[in-house]
């Protein structure tokens, strides 16, 4: 009996495993897509509002502070979008990594076929330039050319 995985299609570059990105291996940022976001915010000068007291007893004031904290970060990211998306493939326990053009990662969960909106298969010139400039500016060696990648991902 085999293991069934989810299918993905994304426009990007496969970096495989054991790759070191600028946000890799830093305890401050973590090790996944959240690490990329936190690194991007720190690199681009994001100024956070006062972080809520996460341990305080629940109250409307605490909930409002948490909502404001996240809303501030989301607003900043909309104004300063990350020009790449970190996508895992292979398996959650032993992930490999793809840097994809944001918005191109499409997937079908195992046992649930999905239709593809072909308009999402068009990448603008500006998206390609932003992607390759990101790699250049942050010293990420481009091992392959940008292309459409069909891959699988399994996570327990």
Backbone bond lengths (Angstrom), bond angles and torsions (degrees), N, CA, C in turn:
res aa  C-N    CA-C-N  psi(-1)  N-CA   C-N-CA  omega(-1)  CA-C   N-CA-C  phi
1 X - - - 1.442 - - 1.528 108.53 -
2 X 1.316 116.81 131.21 1.459 121.88 -177.74 1.510 112.71 -94.78
3 X 1.290 114.14 178.92 1.458 121.82 176.26 1.512 107.72 -107.99
4 X 1.300 115.91 132.21 1.455 118.75 179.89 1.518 109.15 -96.90
5 X 1.317 115.72 141.87 1.458 120.61 -176.14 1.516 111.10 -122.99
6 X 1.308 115.53 167.77 1.459 121.15 176.79 1.521 109.12 -85.88
7 X 1.331 115.64 144.51 1.462 121.52 178.73 1.521 109.22 -95.67
8 X 1.319 116.03 139.95 1.464 122.24 178.29 1.519 109.67 -129.79
9 X 1.311 115.21 151.14 1.453 122.98 172.25 1.523 106.42 -136.44
10 X 1.322 117.25 125.46 1.465 120.80 -179.19 1.522 109.40 -149.22
11 X 1.327 115.35 154.25 1.460 121.65 176.62 1.516 107.53 -99.15
12 X 1.323 116.15 112.34 1.451 118.72 -177.36 1.507 112.46 -176.61
13 X 1.327 114.75 -151.41 1.460 122.63 -178.58 1.523 108.37 -131.81
14 X 1.334 116.01 131.78 1.458 121.73 176.65 1.527 108.81 -84.67
15 X 1.322 116.45 119.66 1.460 121.63 178.12 1.524 111.71 -100.29
16 X 1.331 117.52 -3.61 1.459 120.72 178.54 1.516 112.30 68.02
17 X 1.343 114.90 -149.73 1.466 119.74 -178.90 1.522 110.38 -106.07
18 X 1.303 115.61 171.95 1.466 122.60 177.76 1.520 113.35 55.12
19 X 1.316 116.51 35.60 1.457 120.77 177.48 1.526 108.59 -95.24
20 X 1.303 116.06 143.89 1.459 121.09 177.01 1.523 108.74 -109.14
21 X 1.311 115.49 112.57 1.453 121.44 173.49 1.528 107.75 -96.38
22 X 1.325 118.68 164.86 1.469 119.74 179.21 1.532 113.46 -56.99
23 X 1.313 118.27 -26.44 1.462 122.16 -178.45 1.524 111.93 -95.93
24 X 1.338 118.73 1.21 1.468 122.34 -178.20 1.517 111.63 -77.72
25 X 1.315 115.48 144.82 1.450 121.02 170.12 1.505 116.32 71.67
26 X 1.304 118.34 9.15 1.460 120.90 178.65 1.522 107.88 -101.06
27 X 1.319 115.89 116.25 1.465 120.80 -178.93 1.528 111.95 -53.07
28 X 1.325 115.61 -31.67 1.463 120.06 -177.93 1.524 111.52 -63.99
29 X 1.337 116.85 -32.86 1.458 120.27 -174.11 1.522 113.95 -101.75
30 X 1.311 119.60 -21.01 1.455 120.97 -176.68 1.519 110.42 88.26
31 X 1.347 116.21 -156.98 1.461 118.10 -171.34 1.525 114.84 -136.12
32 X 1.308 118.51 17.39 1.458 118.07 -177.73 1.524 110.42 -134.94
33 X 1.346 116.01 -156.24 1.462 120.13 -179.34 1.527 111.34 -59.91
34 X 1.331 117.45 -31.63 1.466 119.63 176.39 1.525 110.67 -64.70
35 X 1.333 116.28 -32.53 1.465 120.08 177.75 1.519 110.39 -63.14
36 X 1.324 116.78 -43.02 1.464 120.90 177.73 1.526 110.06 -59.85
37 X 1.317 116.90 -45.83 1.467 120.90 -179.09 1.525 111.48 -63.02
38 X 1.324 117.32 -46.33 1.466 120.46 -179.37 1.528 111.00 -65.03
39 X 1.325 116.85 -41.38 1.467 121.18 177.16 1.526 110.49 -62.27
40 X 1.331 117.15 -45.05 1.471 122.17 179.99 1.524 109.92 -59.02
41 X 1.315 116.36 -45.81 1.463 120.04 -179.17 1.535 110.63 -62.84
42 X 1.320 116.79 -43.31 1.470 120.33 179.68 1.529 110.92 -66.31
43 X 1.325 116.59 -40.94 1.465 121.96 -178.52 1.521 112.27 -67.26
44 X 1.316 116.57 -36.81 1.463 121.33 -174.81 1.531 113.17 -94.79
45 X 1.327 117.77 8.76 1.458 120.79 172.74 1.514 116.22 82.01
46 X 1.317 117.40 27.39 1.465 121.07 177.05 1.526 109.92 -59.53
47 X 1.318 115.76 131.16 1.467 121.58 176.19 1.517 107.82 -110.46
48 X 1.312 115.21 116.42 1.458 120.50 -175.98 1.522 111.46 -82.92
49 X 1.315 114.54 151.07 1.457 119.37 169.73 1.521 106.13 -74.73
50 X 1.286 117.77 171.45 1.453 120.56 179.27 1.519 109.86 -57.60
51 X 1.312 115.02 127.28 1.460 119.91 -180.00 1.523 109.10 -70.88
52 X 1.339 116.52 136.54 1.465 119.54 -179.28 1.531 111.43 -65.14
53 X 1.305 115.89 157.89 1.461 121.57 173.44 1.527 106.56 -79.40
54 X 1.337 116.26 97.21 1.470 121.08 -173.99 1.521 111.82 -64.38
55 X 1.318 118.60 -23.49 1.460 121.57 -176.91 1.523 113.45 -92.24
56 X 1.312 117.91 -5.02 1.468 120.75 -178.45 1.528 110.20 -66.34
57 X 1.300 115.25 152.66 1.465 120.24 176.08 1.519 109.28 -61.81
58 X 1.320 116.69 148.27 1.461 121.86 -178.79 1.522 112.43 -60.00
59 X 1.301 115.91 137.93 1.455 121.94 176.31 1.514 107.39 -163.01
60 X 1.322 116.16 164.72 1.460 119.67 176.80 1.521 110.55 -61.31
61 X 1.326 116.12 -38.08 1.465 120.11 179.97 1.530 110.92 -62.02
62 X 1.348 116.37 -43.64 1.463 120.49 179.03 1.528 109.93 -65.04
63 X 1.332 117.47 -45.87 1.468 120.53 179.95 1.520 111.40 -61.04
64 X 1.313 117.01 -40.94 1.467 120.50 178.20 1.527 111.20 -65.23
65 X 1.328 116.98 -37.94 1.469 120.87 178.05 1.527 110.41 -65.82
66 X 1.327 117.11 -40.59 1.464 121.15 178.22 1.523 110.40 -65.49
67 X 1.321 117.04 -44.83 1.474 120.70 178.03 1.530 111.02 -59.95
68 X 1.332 116.68 -43.43 1.469 120.90 -179.79 1.526 110.58 -65.04
69 X 1.326 116.55 -39.40 1.463 122.21 179.29 1.528 110.30 -59.54
70 X 1.330 116.91 -50.85 1.468 120.55 -179.36 1.523 112.00 -70.69
71 X 1.311 118.36 -38.04 1.471 121.43 179.22 1.525 110.54 -62.09
72 X 1.324 116.58 -39.42 1.465 120.87 178.70 1.531 110.58 -61.67
73 X 1.330 116.98 -45.80 1.464 121.17 179.33 1.521 112.23 -65.02
74 X 1.331 117.24 -41.89 1.467 121.22 179.46 1.525 111.25 -65.38
75 X 1.319 116.84 -40.17 1.467 120.76 178.54 1.528 110.08 -63.67
76 X 1.322 116.56 -43.04 1.456 120.78 179.72 1.528 110.56 -62.93
77 X 1.338 117.52 -42.81 1.465 120.86 179.83 1.527 111.95 -65.75
78 X 1.320 118.02 -33.90 1.473 119.89 175.91 1.529 110.13 -65.10
79 X 1.324 116.78 -36.61 1.470 121.14 179.63 1.537 112.09 -79.56
80 X 1.330 117.13 -21.56 1.471 123.16 -177.42 1.529 109.53 -133.38
81 X 1.326 117.80 65.44 1.470 119.83 -173.29 1.528 112.75 -65.47
82 X 1.319 114.92 144.16 1.460 120.99 175.58 1.529 106.95 -74.61
83 X 1.335 118.81 126.69 1.462 120.36 -175.51 1.525 114.97 -78.96
84 X 1.325 117.34 4.07 1.465 121.70 176.05 1.524 108.61 -136.33
85 X 1.326 115.16 158.37 1.462 121.18 173.99 1.520 107.08 -123.66
86 X 1.331 117.05 130.57 1.458 121.77 177.57 1.521 108.06 -85.79
87 X 1.335 116.46 121.80 1.463 121.95 -177.62 1.525 108.23 -123.52
88 X 1.327 116.19 129.31 1.463 120.81 176.65 1.524 109.41 -87.15
89 X 1.338 115.39 147.27 1.455 119.41 169.69 1.517 108.74 -140.56
90 X 1.285 117.46 174.44 1.452 126.61 -173.68 1.527 108.68 81.85
91 X 1.339 118.44 -97.89 1.465 119.25 179.46 1.520 110.47 -146.50
92 X 1.327 114.82 158.00 1.457 120.23 -179.39 1.515 112.68 -63.25
93 X 1.341 116.83 -34.68 1.453 120.88 -179.63 1.517 113.59 -73.56
94 X 1.321 116.76 -30.57 1.463 122.71 -179.49 1.525 108.66 -136.44
95 X 1.323 116.57 70.00 1.466 118.96 -173.24 1.523 113.74 -73.00
96 X 1.310 113.44 150.86 1.454 122.85 167.59 1.521 105.05 -116.26
97 X 1.334 117.15 163.27 1.457 118.69 -170.29 1.521 113.71 -126.92
98 X 1.312 113.28 141.82 1.457 123.50 173.25 1.519 106.37 -121.81
99 X 1.322 116.72 135.36 1.459 120.07 166.42 1.517 105.09 -98.02
100 X 1.324 115.94 122.16 1.461 121.79 -176.02 1.519 110.72 -117.34
101 X 1.320 114.62 156.87 1.460 120.28 171.59 1.529 106.11 -68.02
102 X 1.329 118.76 127.82 1.464 120.76 -178.20 1.528 112.52 -53.59
103 X 1.328 114.28 138.32 1.462 120.72 177.74 1.512 114.65 88.10
104 X 1.343 117.51 -3.30 1.465 118.87 -178.66 1.522 113.25 -98.31
105 X 1.326 118.81 -13.22 1.462 121.19 -178.59 1.528 109.56 -73.25
106 X 1.326 115.24 111.19 1.471 121.78 178.13 1.521 107.55 -118.07
107 X 1.330 117.47 150.90 1.451 118.83 -178.83 1.517 111.61 -150.83
108 X 1.325 112.77 160.93 1.458 122.16 171.98 1.518 106.62 -127.60
109 X 1.317 115.85 125.64 1.457 119.68 177.58 1.518 109.37 -72.19
110 X 1.318 115.45 149.81 1.457 119.47 -178.14 1.529 110.14 -53.42
111 X 1.318 114.61 133.89 1.454 120.76 179.12 1.512 114.28 78.48
112 X 1.323 118.30 5.12 1.464 121.30 -176.13 1.529 109.98 -136.97
113 X 1.350 117.62 81.70 1.466 119.73 -179.66 1.530 111.65 -55.23
114 X 1.314 115.32 147.35 1.466 120.78 -179.22 1.520 109.61 -127.85
115 X 1.317 115.97 143.12 1.460 121.21 174.05 1.522 108.68 -81.78
116 X 1.317 115.82 148.66 1.462 120.97 178.18 1.517 108.46 -105.97
117 X 1.315 115.50 126.86 1.461 121.54 173.42 1.528 106.23 -78.44
118 X 1.343 116.49 106.91 1.467 119.87 -173.38 1.524 113.14 -62.10
119 X 1.323 118.25 -18.75 1.470 119.05 177.33 1.528 110.77 -65.86
120 X 1.333 117.30 -21.51 1.469 120.93 177.74 1.528 112.15 -77.43
121 X 1.336 116.58 -7.54 1.462 120.47 179.97 1.523 112.29 -88.11
122 X 1.322 116.34 6.28 1.464 121.57 179.09 1.527 108.38 -104.83
123 X 1.322 115.59 123.13 1.461 121.70 179.62 1.523 107.59 -108.44
124 X 1.314 116.21 129.99 1.466 119.16 -179.87 1.531 110.59 -75.85
125 X 1.298 114.95 157.23 1.463 121.45 175.86 1.530 109.65 -56.91
126 X 1.336 116.72 -43.61 1.467 121.40 -178.76 1.527 111.88 -61.78
127 X 1.338 117.40 -38.15 1.465 120.42 178.01 1.529 110.59 -63.61
128 X 1.327 116.34 -43.63 1.466 120.54 178.83 1.515 112.20 -63.58
129 X 1.332 116.05 -42.53 1.468 120.68 178.91 1.528 110.36 -64.48
130 X 1.333 117.67 -46.22 1.470 121.02 -180.00 1.525 110.63 -59.79
131 X 1.319 116.73 -41.13 1.460 121.98 179.95 1.530 110.65 -62.65
132 X 1.329 116.89 -53.20 1.467 119.96 -177.03 1.531 111.98 -68.57
133 X 1.330 117.96 -33.29 1.470 120.30 175.42 1.523 110.93 -64.87
134 X 1.330 116.93 -39.05 1.461 121.17 177.40 1.529 109.67 -57.85
135 X 1.330 116.62 -48.09 1.465 120.22 179.58 1.523 110.88 -59.48
136 X 1.312 116.75 -44.53 1.459 121.90 -178.26 1.527 111.89 -65.43
137 X 1.318 116.59 -49.86 1.472 121.52 -176.84 1.527 111.51 -60.85
138 X 1.348 117.27 -38.38 1.460 120.12 -174.82 1.531 112.80 -100.93
139 X 1.343 116.32 15.88 1.460 121.04 172.00 1.514 115.21 65.56
140 X 1.312 117.03 32.25 1.462 120.80 178.68 1.529 107.91 -94.92
141 X 1.329 115.29 113.63 1.462 120.14 -178.69 1.525 109.59 -68.48
142 X 1.304 115.57 131.22 1.464 121.84 -177.68 1.529 108.47 -90.00
143 X 1.361 118.04 101.53 1.460 119.98 -175.31 1.530 113.93 -74.09
144 X 1.308 116.72 -21.48 1.463 121.77 -177.50 1.518 108.36 -144.42
145 X 1.327 115.87 171.11 1.458 120.36 176.06 1.523 110.10 -81.98
146 X 1.315 115.08 155.69 1.464 120.46 172.66 1.520 108.78 -60.04
147 X 1.332 116.55 136.32 1.459 120.54 177.39 1.525 109.57 -160.51
148 X 1.315 115.32 167.77 1.463 120.27 172.95 1.516 107.39 -76.08
149 X 1.314 116.62 129.82 1.458 122.62 -177.97 1.525 109.68 -120.24
150 X 1.309 116.17 129.00 1.460 122.79 174.08 1.521 105.98 -106.21
151 X 1.326 117.51 124.29 1.457 120.34 -173.48 1.519 110.21 -150.99
152 X 1.324 115.52 171.82 1.463 120.17 -179.61 1.523 110.00 -120.09
153 X 1.319 114.05 160.25 1.461 120.61 176.89 1.518 108.68 -147.83
154 X 1.313 115.21 131.77 1.452 121.04 178.11 1.513 108.70 -125.18
155 X 1.309 116.09 130.98 1.460 121.76 176.46 1.515 107.10 -139.38
156 X 1.303 116.42 138.38 1.464 120.30 -178.35 1.494 111.61 -74.19
